[in-house]
């Protein structure tokens, strides 16, 4: 009797160390790098959930995957922070088995000014 293949488990690991940064509106920050460990993963995109509740996909020119097989970094460009740049950034990563994951990579908060 033949049995159909029901489930295949592949060992694929993804580990990210999320960062949190506090900035003032219009404060320049060239780029920030978030450490990422994964085997043959692909960065499919970066999504921003802004503090005002809006959700948007970042333009591909604003992020990239850098590094080598042992250590990779997601680099996100934050040239001059606008109000809509504050919030949580999620990396959309496809691991080696083809599964997509959305993982929080960066939180950008607005610093308060005390006078």
Biopython code that builds the backbone (N, CA, C, O; Angstrom):
import numpy as np
from Bio.PDB.StructureBuilder import StructureBuilder

atoms = [
    (1, "UNK", "N", (0.839, -1.175, 0.000)),
    (1, "UNK", "CA", (0.000, 0.000, 0.000)),
    (1, "UNK", "C", (0.889, 1.245, 0.000)),
    (1, "UNK", "O", (1.846, 1.332, 0.769)),
    (2, "UNK", "N", (0.565, 2.202, -0.866)),
    (2, "UNK", "CA", (1.331, 3.449, -0.942)),
    (2, "UNK", "C", (0.644, 4.521, -0.112)),
    (2, "UNK", "O", (-0.582, 4.633, -0.089)),
    (3, "UNK", "N", (1.462, 5.294, 0.561)),
    (3, "UNK", "CA", (0.939, 6.417, 1.332)),
    (3, "UNK", "C", (1.386, 7.710, 0.671)),
    (3, "UNK", "O", (2.542, 7.828, 0.264)),
    (4, "UNK", "N", (0.494, 8.676, 0.558)),
    (4, "UNK", "CA", (0.913, 9.965, -0.014)),
    (4, "UNK", "C", (1.778, 10.732, 0.978)),
    (4, "UNK", "O", (1.614, 10.617, 2.192)),
    (5, "UNK", "N", (2.682, 11.500, 0.444)),
    (5, "UNK", "CA", (3.546, 12.330, 1.278)),
    (5, "UNK", "C", (2.684, 13.449, 1.864)),
    (5, "UNK", "O", (2.143, 14.276, 1.130)),
    (6, "UNK", "N", (2.564, 13.467, 3.165)),
    (6, "UNK", "CA", (1.675, 14.419, 3.827)),
    (6, "UNK", "C", (2.418, 15.636, 4.367)),
    (6, "UNK", "O", (1.948, 16.766, 4.240)),
    (7, "UNK", "N", (3.563, 15.400, 4.961)),
    (7, "UNK", "CA", (4.276, 16.480, 5.627)),
    (7, "UNK", "C", (5.773, 16.272, 5.474)),
    (7, "UNK", "O", (6.289, 15.178, 5.702)),
    (8, "UNK", "N", (6.457, 17.332, 5.086)),
    (8, "UNK", "CA", (7.907, 17.307, 5.003)),
    (8, "UNK", "C", (8.437, 18.426, 5.885)),
    (8, "UNK", "O", (8.046, 19.583, 5.729)),
    (9, "UNK", "N", (9.312, 18.091, 6.795)),
    (9, "UNK", "CA", (9.914, 19.094, 7.667)),
    (9, "UNK", "C", (11.327, 19.395, 7.192)),
    (9, "UNK", "O", (12.145, 18.493, 7.012)),
    (10, "UNK", "N", (11.593, 20.668, 6.996)),
    (10, "UNK", "CA", (12.935, 21.114, 6.639)),
    (10, "UNK", "C", (13.469, 21.952, 7.785)),
    (10, "UNK", "O", (12.729, 22.711, 8.412)),
    (11, "UNK", "N", (14.738, 21.812, 8.049)),
    (11, "UNK", "CA", (15.350, 22.591, 9.115)),
    (11, "UNK", "C", (15.795, 23.927, 8.534)),
    (11, "UNK", "O", (16.789, 24.009, 7.813)),
    (12, "UNK", "N", (15.043, 24.961, 8.859)),
    (12, "UNK", "CA", (15.387, 26.312, 8.413)),
    (12, "UNK", "C", (15.321, 27.221, 9.631)),
    (12, "UNK", "O", (14.302, 27.273, 10.320)),
    (13, "UNK", "N", (16.391, 27.925, 9.888)),
    (13, "UNK", "CA", (16.413, 28.796, 11.057)),
    (13, "UNK", "C", (16.598, 30.239, 10.637)),
    (13, "UNK", "O", (17.374, 30.556, 9.735)),
    (14, "UNK", "N", (15.864, 31.101, 11.313)),
    (14, "UNK", "CA", (16.002, 32.538, 11.111)),
    (14, "UNK", "C", (16.051, 33.182, 12.483)),
    (14, "UNK", "O", (15.195, 32.921, 13.328)),
    (15, "UNK", "N", (17.035, 34.007, 12.705)),
    (15, "UNK", "CA", (17.175, 34.698, 13.978)),
    (15, "UNK", "C", (17.511, 36.157, 13.696)),
    (15, "UNK", "O", (18.427, 36.464, 12.933)),
    (16, "UNK", "N", (16.758, 37.043, 14.323)),
    (16, "UNK", "CA", (16.985, 38.473, 14.116)),
    (16, "UNK", "C", (17.034, 39.154, 15.474)),
    (16, "UNK", "O", (16.294, 38.789, 16.387)),
    (17, "UNK", "N", (17.904, 40.139, 15.600)),
    (17, "UNK", "CA", (18.015, 40.904, 16.835)),
    (17, "UNK", "C", (17.419, 42.284, 16.575)),
    (17, "UNK", "O", (18.105, 43.163, 16.052)),
    (18, "UNK", "N", (16.142, 42.487, 16.936)),
    (18, "UNK", "CA", (15.508, 43.775, 16.636)),
    (18, "UNK", "C", (16.186, 44.928, 17.368)),
    (18, "UNK", "O", (16.727, 44.761, 18.461)),
    (19, "UNK", "N", (16.143, 46.094, 16.743)),
    (19, "UNK", "CA", (16.729, 47.305, 17.313)),
    (19, "UNK", "C", (15.626, 48.305, 17.613)),
    (19, "UNK", "O", (14.543, 48.253, 17.030)),
    (20, "UNK", "N", (15.916, 49.208, 18.523)),
    (20, "UNK", "CA", (15.015, 50.317, 18.813)),
    (20, "UNK", "C", (15.854, 51.587, 18.871)),
    (20, "UNK", "O", (16.862, 51.641, 19.576)),
    (21, "UNK", "N", (15.435, 52.609, 18.127)),
    (21, "UNK", "CA", (16.156, 53.878, 18.142)),
    (21, "UNK", "C", (15.175, 55.023, 18.359)),
    (21, "UNK", "O", (14.039, 54.995, 17.886)),
    (22, "UNK", "N", (15.644, 56.020, 19.082)),
    (22, "UNK", "CA", (14.861, 57.229, 19.312)),
    (22, "UNK", "C", (15.453, 58.374, 18.514)),
    (22, "UNK", "O", (16.648, 58.657, 18.611)),
    (23, "UNK", "N", (14.613, 59.034, 17.724)),
    (23, "UNK", "CA", (15.053, 60.141, 16.874)),
    (23, "UNK", "C", (14.107, 61.321, 17.018)),
    (23, "UNK", "O", (12.958, 61.176, 17.435)),
    (24, "UNK", "N", (14.611, 62.478, 16.667)),
    (24, "UNK", "CA", (13.774, 63.672, 16.571)),
    (24, "UNK", "C", (13.262, 63.783, 15.141)),
    (24, "UNK", "O", (13.944, 63.350, 14.212)),
    (25, "UNK", "N", (12.072, 64.357, 14.942)),
    (25, "UNK", "CA", (11.599, 64.557, 13.564)),
    (25, "UNK", "C", (12.630, 65.335, 12.758)),
    (25, "UNK", "O", (13.207, 66.305, 13.250)),
    (26, "UNK", "N", (12.854, 64.919, 11.547)),
    (26, "UNK", "CA", (13.811, 65.461, 10.574)),
    (26, "UNK", "C", (15.279, 65.253, 10.974)),
    (26, "UNK", "O", (16.174, 65.799, 10.329)),
    (27, "UNK", "N", (15.532, 64.475, 12.023)),
    (27, "UNK", "CA", (16.915, 64.157, 12.390)),
    (27, "UNK", "C", (17.487, 63.193, 11.361)),
    (27, "UNK", "O", (16.881, 62.156, 11.092)),
    (28, "UNK", "N", (18.647, 63.511, 10.777)),
    (28, "UNK", "CA", (19.223, 62.614, 9.770)),
    (28, "UNK", "C", (19.856, 61.377, 10.407)),
    (28, "UNK", "O", (20.499, 61.455, 11.454)),
    (29, "UNK", "N", (19.662, 60.258, 9.760)),
    (29, "UNK", "CA", (20.305, 59.004, 10.128)),
    (29, "UNK", "C", (20.496, 58.266, 8.819)),
    (29, "UNK", "O", (19.521, 57.818, 8.215)),
    (30, "UNK", "N", (21.720, 58.131, 8.375)),
    (30, "UNK", "CA", (21.972, 57.543, 7.057)),
    (30, "UNK", "C", (21.347, 56.164, 6.909)),
    (30, "UNK", "O", (20.529, 55.945, 6.015)),
    (31, "UNK", "N", (21.722, 55.242, 7.769)),
    (31, "UNK", "CA", (21.192, 53.880, 7.689)),
    (31, "UNK", "C", (21.402, 53.202, 9.028)),
    (31, "UNK", "O", (22.269, 53.592, 9.810)),
    (32, "UNK", "N", (20.612, 52.201, 9.275)),
    (32, "UNK", "CA", (20.813, 51.387, 10.462)),
    (32, "UNK", "C", (20.872, 49.927, 10.032)),
    (32, "UNK", "O", (20.135, 49.504, 9.141)),
    (33, "UNK", "N", (21.754, 49.159, 10.669)),
    (33, "UNK", "CA", (21.953, 47.751, 10.314)),
    (33, "UNK", "C", (21.423, 46.864, 11.433)),
    (33, "UNK", "O", (21.761, 47.053, 12.602)),
    (34, "UNK", "N", (20.590, 45.893, 11.064)),
    (34, "UNK", "CA", (20.000, 44.963, 12.019)),
    (34, "UNK", "C", (20.602, 43.582, 11.762)),
    (34, "UNK", "O", (20.463, 43.052, 10.659)),
    (35, "UNK", "N", (21.278, 42.978, 12.775)),
    (35, "UNK", "CA", (21.885, 41.655, 12.596)),
    (35, "UNK", "C", (20.831, 40.585, 12.308)),
    (35, "UNK", "O", (19.756, 40.580, 12.908)),
    (36, "UNK", "N", (21.153, 39.685, 11.388)),
    (36, "UNK", "CA", (20.252, 38.618, 10.963)),
    (36, "UNK", "C", (21.068, 37.355, 10.739)),
    (36, "UNK", "O", (22.120, 37.396, 10.101)),
    (37, "UNK", "N", (20.585, 36.233, 11.263)),
    (37, "UNK", "CA", (21.214, 34.936, 11.000)),
    (37, "UNK", "C", (20.184, 34.061, 10.302)),
    (37, "UNK", "O", (19.080, 33.861, 10.807)),
    (38, "UNK", "N", (20.551, 33.547, 9.146)),
    (38, "UNK", "CA", (19.663, 32.637, 8.424)),
    (38, "UNK", "C", (20.464, 31.877, 7.377)),
    (38, "UNK", "O", (21.531, 32.314, 6.946)),
    (39, "UNK", "N", (19.933, 30.743, 6.984)),
    (39, "UNK", "CA", (20.566, 29.919, 5.956)),
    (39, "UNK", "C", (19.859, 30.172, 4.635)),
    (39, "UNK", "O", (18.663, 29.911, 4.510)),
    (40, "UNK", "N", (20.576, 30.670, 3.668)),
    (40, "UNK", "CA", (20.047, 30.888, 2.321)),
    (40, "UNK", "C", (18.694, 31.590, 2.329)),
    (40, "UNK", "O", (17.756, 31.144, 1.670)),
    (41, "UNK", "N", (18.596, 32.676, 3.068)),
    (41, "UNK", "CA", (17.329, 33.402, 3.109)),
    (41, "UNK", "C", (17.343, 34.547, 2.099)),
    (41, "UNK", "O", (18.393, 34.981, 1.626)),
    (42, "UNK", "N", (16.139, 35.018, 1.791)),
    (42, "UNK", "CA", (15.956, 36.113, 0.847)),
    (42, "UNK", "C", (15.110, 37.172, 1.537)),
    (42, "UNK", "O", (14.075, 36.859, 2.125)),
    (43, "UNK", "N", (15.546, 38.418, 1.466)),
    (43, "UNK", "CA", (14.764, 39.525, 2.008)),
    (43, "UNK", "C", (13.757, 39.937, 0.942)),
    (43, "UNK", "O", (14.127, 40.528, -0.073)),
    (44, "UNK", "N", (12.487, 39.625, 1.172)),
    (44, "UNK", "CA", (11.432, 39.893, 0.191)),
    (44, "UNK", "C", (10.903, 41.319, 0.284)),
    (44, "UNK", "O", (10.382, 41.856, -0.694)),
    (45, "UNK", "N", (11.036, 41.937, 1.465)),
    (45, "UNK", "CA", (10.537, 43.296, 1.614)),
    (45, "UNK", "C", (10.627, 43.751, 3.054)),
    (45, "UNK", "O", (10.976, 42.978, 3.946)),
    (46, "UNK", "N", (10.306, 45.022, 3.271)),
    (46, "UNK", "CA", (10.231, 45.597, 4.610)),
    (46, "UNK", "C", (8.918, 46.359, 4.692)),
    (46, "UNK", "O", (8.598, 47.174, 3.827)),
    (47, "UNK", "N", (8.169, 46.081, 5.744)),
    (47, "UNK", "CA", (6.869, 46.703, 5.951)),
    (47, "UNK", "C", (6.950, 47.620, 7.167)),
    (47, "UNK", "O", (7.586, 47.279, 8.165)),
    (48, "UNK", "N", (6.311, 48.774, 7.084)),
    (48, "UNK", "CA", (6.289, 49.732, 8.187)),
    (48, "UNK", "C", (4.871, 49.848, 8.721)),
    (48, "UNK", "O", (3.935, 50.127, 7.973)),
    (49, "UNK", "N", (4.724, 49.632, 10.014)),
    (49, "UNK", "CA", (3.466, 49.922, 10.702)),
    (49, "UNK", "C", (3.724, 51.200, 11.493)),
    (49, "UNK", "O", (4.323, 51.173, 12.568)),
    (50, "UNK", "N", (3.260, 52.325, 10.938)),
    (50, "UNK", "CA", (3.548, 53.638, 11.512)),
    (50, "UNK", "C", (2.765, 53.857, 12.806)),
    (50, "UNK", "O", (1.794, 53.153, 13.084)),
    (51, "UNK", "N", (3.202, 54.844, 13.592)),
    (51, "UNK", "CA", (2.555, 55.136, 14.863)),
    (51, "UNK", "C", (1.116, 55.607, 14.684)),
    (51, "UNK", "O", (0.303, 55.467, 15.598)),
    (52, "UNK", "N", (0.791, 56.165, 13.515)),
    (52, "UNK", "CA", (-0.585, 56.614, 13.278)),
    (52, "UNK", "C", (-1.490, 55.481, 12.800)),
    (52, "UNK", "O", (-2.661, 55.714, 12.498)),
    (53, "UNK", "N", (-0.960, 54.251, 12.726)),
    (53, "UNK", "CA", (-1.758, 53.092, 12.359)),
    (53, "UNK", "C", (-1.695, 52.703, 10.897)),
    (53, "UNK", "O", (-2.207, 51.648, 10.522)),
    (54, "UNK", "N", (-1.078, 53.529, 10.057)),
    (54, "UNK", "CA", (-0.987, 53.177, 8.639)),
    (54, "UNK", "C", (0.075, 52.096, 8.433)),
    (54, "UNK", "O", (1.050, 52.001, 9.179)),
    (55, "UNK", "N", (-0.146, 51.291, 7.403)),
    (55, "UNK", "CA", (0.785, 50.218, 7.056)),
    (55, "UNK", "C", (1.238, 50.442, 5.624)),
    (55, "UNK", "O", (0.418, 50.675, 4.735)),
    (56, "UNK", "N", (2.545, 50.372, 5.403)),
    (56, "UNK", "CA", (3.076, 50.597, 4.054)),
    (56, "UNK", "C", (4.295, 49.717, 3.832)),
    (56, "UNK", "O", (5.026, 49.394, 4.769)),
    (57, "UNK", "N", (4.503, 49.336, 2.584)),
    (57, "UNK", "CA", (5.723, 48.629, 2.199)),
    (57, "UNK", "C", (6.774, 49.660, 1.826)),
    (57, "UNK", "O", (6.486, 50.607, 1.095)),
    (58, "UNK", "N", (7.988, 49.483, 2.324)),
    (58, "UNK", "CA", (9.073, 50.397, 1.988)),
    (58, "UNK", "C", (9.498, 50.200, 0.544)),
    (58, "UNK", "O", (9.456, 49.089, 0.015)),
    (59, "UNK", "N", (9.903, 51.279, -0.077)),
    (59, "UNK", "CA", (10.455, 51.209, -1.418)),
    (59, "UNK", "C", (11.741, 50.380, -1.345)),
    (59, "UNK", "O", (12.548, 50.587, -0.439)),
    (60, "UNK", "N", (11.947, 49.450, -2.276)),
    (60, "UNK", "CA", (13.152, 48.604, -2.238)),
    (60, "UNK", "C", (14.467, 49.377, -2.217)),
    (60, "UNK", "O", (15.488, 48.830, -1.798)),
    (61, "UNK", "N", (14.468, 50.626, -2.656)),
    (61, "UNK", "CA", (15.702, 51.418, -2.618)),
    (61, "UNK", "C", (16.079, 51.815, -1.191)),
    (61, "UNK", "O", (17.194, 52.281, -0.959)),
    (62, "UNK", "N", (15.161, 51.637, -0.226)),
    (62, "UNK", "CA", (15.417, 52.045, 1.158)),
    (62, "UNK", "C", (15.933, 50.917, 2.047)),
    (62, "UNK", "O", (16.218, 51.151, 3.222)),
    (63, "UNK", "N", (16.060, 49.700, 1.517)),
    (63, "UNK", "CA", (16.563, 48.595, 2.335)),
    (63, "UNK", "C", (17.383, 47.632, 1.476)),
    (63, "UNK", "O", (17.232, 47.572, 0.256)),
    (64, "UNK", "N", (18.255, 46.882, 2.152)),
    (64, "UNK", "CA", (19.049, 45.869, 1.450)),
    (64, "UNK", "C", (19.535, 44.831, 2.456)),
    (64, "UNK", "O", (19.543, 45.067, 3.664)),
    (65, "UNK", "N", (19.937, 43.685, 1.933)),
    (65, "UNK", "CA", (20.514, 42.616, 2.738)),
    (65, "UNK", "C", (22.003, 42.588, 2.440)),
    (65, "UNK", "O", (22.403, 42.425, 1.288)),
    (66, "UNK", "N", (22.828, 42.746, 3.471)),
    (66, "UNK", "CA", (24.281, 42.798, 3.299)),
    (66, "UNK", "C", (24.932, 41.721, 4.156)),
    (66, "UNK", "O", (24.290, 41.141, 5.032)),
    (67, "UNK", "N", (26.197, 41.461, 3.901)),
    (67, "UNK", "CA", (26.952, 40.513, 4.711)),
    (67, "UNK", "C", (27.315, 39.263, 3.949)),
    (67, "UNK", "O", (27.255, 39.220, 2.720)),
    (68, "UNK", "N", (27.703, 38.222, 4.717)),
    (68, "UNK", "CA", (28.121, 36.955, 4.116)),
    (68, "UNK", "C", (27.307, 35.808, 4.715)),
    (68, "UNK", "O", (26.323, 36.044, 5.417)),
    (69, "UNK", "N", (27.716, 34.562, 4.437)),
    (69, "UNK", "CA", (26.964, 33.401, 4.918)),
    (69, "UNK", "C", (26.927, 33.300, 6.439)),
    (69, "UNK", "O", (25.944, 32.819, 7.003)),
    (70, "UNK", "N", (27.983, 33.746, 7.106)),
    (70, "UNK", "CA", (28.033, 33.629, 8.562)),
    (70, "UNK", "C", (27.236, 34.719, 9.266)),
    (70, "UNK", "O", (26.585, 34.443, 10.274)),
    (71, "UNK", "N", (27.269, 35.939, 8.766)),
    (71, "UNK", "CA", (26.538, 37.043, 9.402)),
    (71, "UNK", "C", (25.985, 37.975, 8.338)),
    (71, "UNK", "O", (26.713, 38.466, 7.475)),
    (72, "UNK", "N", (24.694, 38.206, 8.416)),
    (72, "UNK", "CA", (24.031, 39.116, 7.488)),
    (72, "UNK", "C", (23.454, 40.283, 8.265)),
    (72, "UNK", "O", (23.273, 40.208, 9.480)),
    (73, "UNK", "N", (23.166, 41.365, 7.548)),
    (73, "UNK", "CA", (22.558, 42.550, 8.133)),
    (73, "UNK", "C", (21.466, 43.054, 7.206)),
    (73, "UNK", "O", (21.630, 43.069, 5.986)),
    (74, "UNK", "N", (20.357, 43.464, 7.789)),
    (74, "UNK", "CA", (19.342, 44.184, 7.030)),
    (74, "UNK", "C", (19.663, 45.654, 7.235)),
    (74, "UNK", "O", (19.695, 46.135, 8.368)),
    (75, "UNK", "N", (19.899, 46.359, 6.158)),
    (75, "UNK", "CA", (20.222, 47.778, 6.242)),
    (75, "UNK", "C", (19.008, 48.576, 5.778)),
    (75, "UNK", "O", (18.519, 48.386, 4.664)),
    (76, "UNK", "N", (18.522, 49.474, 6.645)),
    (76, "UNK", "CA", (17.359, 50.305, 6.339)),
    (76, "UNK", "C", (17.801, 51.757, 6.321)),
    (76, "UNK", "O", (18.421, 52.240, 7.268)),
    (77, "UNK", "N", (17.477, 52.453, 5.233)),
    (77, "UNK", "CA", (17.829, 53.867, 5.070)),
    (77, "UNK", "C", (16.777, 54.749, 5.738)),
    (77, "UNK", "O", (15.582, 54.609, 5.478)),
    (78, "UNK", "N", (17.230, 55.650, 6.593)),
    (78, "UNK", "CA", (16.371, 56.649, 7.232)),
    (78, "UNK", "C", (17.057, 57.999, 7.065)),
    (78, "UNK", "O", (17.629, 58.527, 8.018)),
    (79, "UNK", "N", (17.003, 58.557, 5.865)),
    (79, "UNK", "CA", (17.748, 59.784, 5.562)),
    (79, "UNK", "C", (17.344, 60.956, 6.444)),
    (79, "UNK", "O", (18.166, 61.464, 7.206)),
    (80, "UNK", "N", (16.128, 61.381, 6.356)),
    (80, "UNK", "CA", (15.629, 62.490, 7.167)),
    (80, "UNK", "C", (14.247, 62.081, 7.644)),
    (80, "UNK", "O", (13.293, 62.060, 6.866)),
    (81, "UNK", "N", (14.143, 61.755, 8.926)),
    (81, "UNK", "CA", (12.913, 61.156, 9.431)),
    (81, "UNK", "C", (11.723, 62.103, 9.363)),
    (81, "UNK", "O", (11.764, 63.235, 9.846)),
    (82, "UNK", "N", (10.661, 61.595, 8.744)),
    (82, "UNK", "CA", (9.384, 62.297, 8.660)),
    (82, "UNK", "C", (8.448, 61.644, 9.676)),
    (82, "UNK", "O", (8.721, 60.535, 10.134)),
    (83, "UNK", "N", (7.352, 62.312, 10.035)),
    (83, "UNK", "CA", (6.430, 61.712, 11.015)),
    (83, "UNK", "C", (5.974, 60.302, 10.637)),
    (83, "UNK", "O", (5.799, 59.457, 11.514)),
    (84, "UNK", "N", (5.780, 60.038, 9.346)),
    (84, "UNK", "CA", (5.321, 58.710, 8.927)),
    (84, "UNK", "C", (6.425, 57.654, 8.979)),
    (84, "UNK", "O", (6.154, 56.481, 8.722)),
    (85, "UNK", "N", (7.675, 58.042, 9.308)),
    (85, "UNK", "CA", (8.775, 57.078, 9.437)),
    (85, "UNK", "C", (8.867, 56.472, 10.838)),
    (85, "UNK", "O", (9.618, 55.520, 11.050)),
    (86, "UNK", "N", (8.116, 57.012, 11.792)),
    (86, "UNK", "CA", (8.157, 56.506, 13.164)),
    (86, "UNK", "C", (7.191, 55.335, 13.302)),
    (86, "UNK", "O", (6.038, 55.421, 12.881)),
    (87, "UNK", "N", (7.668, 54.241, 13.893)),
    (87, "UNK", "CA", (6.834, 53.056, 14.073)),
    (87, "UNK", "C", (7.675, 51.793, 14.058)),
    (87, "UNK", "O", (8.879, 51.829, 14.310)),
    (88, "UNK", "N", (7.024, 50.675, 13.759)),
    (88, "UNK", "CA", (7.676, 49.367, 13.753)),
    (88, "UNK", "C", (7.933, 48.907, 12.323)),
    (88, "UNK", "O", (7.042, 48.956, 11.475)),
    (89, "UNK", "N", (9.156, 48.462, 12.067)),
    (89, "UNK", "CA", (9.560, 47.954, 10.759)),
    (89, "UNK", "C", (9.649, 46.429, 10.847)),
    (89, "UNK", "O", (10.296, 45.891, 11.745)),
    (90, "UNK", "N", (8.999, 45.742, 9.917)),
    (90, "UNK", "CA", (8.996, 44.286, 9.883)),
    (90, "UNK", "C", (9.704, 43.808, 8.622)),
    (90, "UNK", "O", (9.404, 44.270, 7.521)),
    (91, "UNK", "N", (10.644, 42.882, 8.785)),
    (91, "UNK", "CA", (11.333, 42.278, 7.640)),
    (91, "UNK", "C", (10.509, 41.090, 7.157)),
    (91, "UNK", "O", (10.068, 40.266, 7.957)),
    (92, "UNK", "N", (10.308, 41.009, 5.859)),
    (92, "UNK", "CA", (9.622, 39.870, 5.254)),
    (92, "UNK", "C", (10.717, 38.997, 4.649)),
    (92, "UNK", "O", (11.321, 39.342, 3.634)),
    (93, "UNK", "N", (10.955, 37.866, 5.293)),
    (93, "UNK", "CA", (12.082, 36.998, 4.950)),
    (93, "UNK", "C", (11.560, 35.651, 4.457)),
    (93, "UNK", "O", (10.649, 35.071, 5.046)),
    (94, "UNK", "N", (12.147, 35.170, 3.377)),
    (94, "UNK", "CA", (11.838, 33.823, 2.891)),
    (94, "UNK", "C", (13.023, 32.931, 3.237)),
    (94, "UNK", "O", (14.136, 33.167, 2.767)),
    (95, "UNK", "N", (12.783, 31.877, 4.080)),
    (95, "UNK", "CA", (13.902, 31.005, 4.438)),
    (95, "UNK", "C", (14.148, 29.972, 3.362)),
    (95, "UNK", "O", (13.462, 29.924, 2.341)),
    (96, "UNK", "N", (15.149, 29.149, 3.619)),
    (96, "UNK", "CA", (15.603, 28.201, 2.605)),
    (96, "UNK", "C", (14.538, 27.196, 2.194)),
    (96, "UNK", "O", (14.620, 26.635, 1.101)),
    (97, "UNK", "N", (13.535, 26.951, 3.043)),
    (97, "UNK", "CA", (12.480, 26.006, 2.666)),
    (97, "UNK", "C", (11.310, 26.687, 1.950)),
    (97, "UNK", "O", (10.308, 26.040, 1.648)),
    (98, "UNK", "N", (11.437, 28.001, 1.676)),
    (98, "UNK", "CA", (10.413, 28.724, 0.931)),
    (98, "UNK", "C", (9.341, 29.368, 1.784)),
    (98, "UNK", "O", (8.433, 30.007, 1.252)),
    (99, "UNK", "N", (9.425, 29.215, 3.102)),
    (99, "UNK", "CA", (8.439, 29.794, 4.002)),
    (99, "UNK", "C", (8.745, 31.268, 4.234)),
    (99, "UNK", "O", (9.891, 31.642, 4.483)),
    (100, "UNK", "N", (7.705, 32.105, 4.150)),
    (100, "UNK", "CA", (7.880, 33.533, 4.429)),
    (100, "UNK", "C", (7.552, 33.816, 5.884)),
    (100, "UNK", "O", (6.590, 33.283, 6.436)),
    (101, "UNK", "N", (8.368, 34.663, 6.495)),
    (101, "UNK", "CA", (8.155, 35.092, 7.872)),
    (101, "UNK", "C", (8.181, 36.610, 7.917)),
    (101, "UNK", "O", (8.949, 37.249, 7.197)),
    (102, "UNK", "N", (7.335, 37.185, 8.768)),
    (102, "UNK", "CA", (7.370, 38.620, 9.031)),
    (102, "UNK", "C", (7.883, 38.790, 10.457)),
    (102, "UNK", "O", (7.240, 38.363, 11.415)),
    (103, "UNK", "N", (9.042, 39.416, 10.583)),
    (103, "UNK", "CA", (9.715, 39.525, 11.867)),
    (103, "UNK", "C", (9.999, 40.992, 12.157)),
    (103, "UNK", "O", (10.495, 41.721, 11.299)),
    (104, "UNK", "N", (9.674, 41.423, 13.394)),
    (104, "UNK", "CA", (9.969, 42.813, 13.757)),
    (104, "UNK", "C", (11.473, 43.002, 13.781)),
    (104, "UNK", "O", (12.193, 42.259, 14.448)),
    (105, "UNK", "N", (11.947, 44.013, 13.038)),
    (105, "UNK", "CA", (13.381, 44.248, 12.918)),
    (105, "UNK", "C", (13.810, 45.549, 13.581)),
    (105, "UNK", "O", (14.916, 45.643, 14.111)),
    (106, "UNK", "N", (12.936, 46.555, 13.552)),
    (106, "UNK", "CA", (13.334, 47.885, 14.004)),
    (106, "UNK", "C", (12.125, 48.643, 14.521)),
    (106, "UNK", "O", (11.039, 48.571, 13.945)),
    (107, "UNK", "N", (12.322, 49.373, 15.615)),
    (107, "UNK", "CA", (11.317, 50.300, 16.124)),
    (107, "UNK", "C", (11.957, 51.677, 16.170)),
    (107, "UNK", "O", (13.018, 51.856, 16.767)),
    (108, "UNK", "N", (11.310, 52.647, 15.537)),
    (108, "UNK", "CA", (11.786, 54.030, 15.552)),
    (108, "UNK", "C", (10.766, 54.844, 16.336)),
    (108, "UNK", "O", (9.607, 54.960, 15.937)),
    (109, "UNK", "N", (11.215, 55.410, 17.466)),
    (109, "UNK", "CA", (10.331, 56.215, 18.312)),
    (109, "UNK", "C", (10.777, 57.668, 18.277)),
    (109, "UNK", "O", (11.946, 57.978, 18.045)),
    (110, "UNK", "N", (9.825, 58.537, 18.511)),
    (110, "UNK", "CA", (10.102, 59.973, 18.528)),
    (110, "UNK", "C", (10.555, 60.369, 19.926)),
    (110, "UNK", "O", (9.845, 60.145, 20.905)),
    (111, "UNK", "N", (11.744, 60.960, 20.011)),
    (111, "UNK", "CA", (12.250, 61.443, 21.295)),
    (111, "UNK", "C", (11.447, 62.664, 21.719)),
    (111, "UNK", "O", (11.063, 63.490, 20.890)),
    (112, "UNK", "N", (11.201, 62.765, 23.003)),
    (112, "UNK", "CA", (10.518, 63.963, 23.494)),
    (112, "UNK", "C", (11.565, 64.989, 23.918)),
    (112, "UNK", "O", (12.636, 64.643, 24.417)),
    (113, "UNK", "N", (11.230, 66.250, 23.709)),
    (113, "UNK", "CA", (12.143, 67.345, 24.042)),
    (113, "UNK", "C", (11.617, 68.036, 25.297)),
    (113, "UNK", "O", (10.474, 68.491, 25.336)),
    (114, "UNK", "N", (12.461, 68.106, 26.315)),
    (114, "UNK", "CA", (12.085, 68.778, 27.563)),
    (114, "UNK", "C", (12.832, 70.102, 27.653)),
    (114, "UNK", "O", (14.061, 70.150, 27.601)),
    (115, "UNK", "N", (12.070, 71.155, 27.788)),
    (115, "UNK", "CA", (12.695, 72.492, 27.854)),
    (115, "UNK", "C", (12.539, 73.060, 29.241)),
    (115, "UNK", "O", (12.994, 74.172, 29.507)),
]
sb = StructureBuilder()
sb.init_structure("model")
sb.init_model(0)
sb.init_chain("A")
sb.init_seg("    ")
for serial, (resi, resn, name, xyz) in enumerate(atoms, 1):
    if name == "N":
        sb.init_residue(resn, " ", resi, " ")
    sb.init_atom(name, np.array(xyz, "f"), 0.0, 1.0, " ", f" {name:<3s}", serial, name[0])
structure = sb.get_structure()
